[in-house]
Amino acid sequence: MSSLFNDTLPTEYEYGGRVYDFQTDFREWIKFELLLTDSDIPMTDKAQRLVEIIFPTVPPDERLWEFLLWFYKCGREPLKTKSSGGAKKQTAVYSFEYDDGYIFAAFLEVYGIDLVDVPYLHWWKFKSLFRALHDCKFTDIMGYRSEELNSKTPEYRRKFIEDMRRLYALPRSLSEQQKIDELKRIKKQAGY
């Protein structure tokens, strides 16, 4: 595990006695995440494209994917959480593609960083700042998208959150929308 405080931030990849430069700027890793999480493109079709976003010259290392995921996660392993029963589907609370204006404004408001004009910002620094965003419109929006509603949620709050979720809804992927449309068609044919 690496730390922002104990290590220098990684900017090179060594394999077979050769040092390979790779992209560390946040802009390239946002492209990486957008492609990685695009459910409309099969993983087999995007694997090579993901590697090429990051490496101008691709190392012939069969463990390169481990490194890419390690770097993408900022040198950290995902937290292990105890599951009570079946796995719950996680809902996306942000999208670099659709929330770009909110993210830009949040960084400018909270940190005074203009993400358009900043010449370089290491992915790990960007992600640290991103995770620590607070008290801005963007964090409000993520809160609306992620707030759990249950039987104890007052009706006025439930209505407000549902309204905010509709207002700030992220677009569905093409494949997800196709599944919904197909289900609607089947229900209509069945008379529901």
Helices and strands as residue ranges (DSSP letters): E 12-15, E 18-21, H 26-36, H 43-54, H 64-72, H 100-111, H 123-131, H 137-146, H 155-167, H 174-190
